[in-house]
């Protein structure tokens, strides 16, 4: 199972997750984002990481650090049952979201 560890601008997190969901063929909506925001603020479970699965044609599990440092968070992405090129697609999405400012108020289509 390939795993990618890197940092991400906190303001780009929502757009990044929407893009990853598209790669997994998972419909990411406002309830997903609400669960992630709540999980990042919660003290229950793992005090330093919040994990969230994106399960569609492939399973992408996200682990997001609850610690924000200078506007950045650490993110781990694990990929299961995917085509061989999915890891490279995730790396490409990561590169885009690390190099460009993405609007923090990404609209989700419900």
Buried (B, 14 or more C-beta within 10 A) or exposed (E): EBEBEBBBBBBBBBBBBBBBBBBBEBEBEEEBBEEBEEBBEEEEEEEEBBEBEBBBEBBBBBBBBBEEEEEBBBBBBBBBEBEEEBBEBBEEBBEEBBEEEBEEEBEBEE
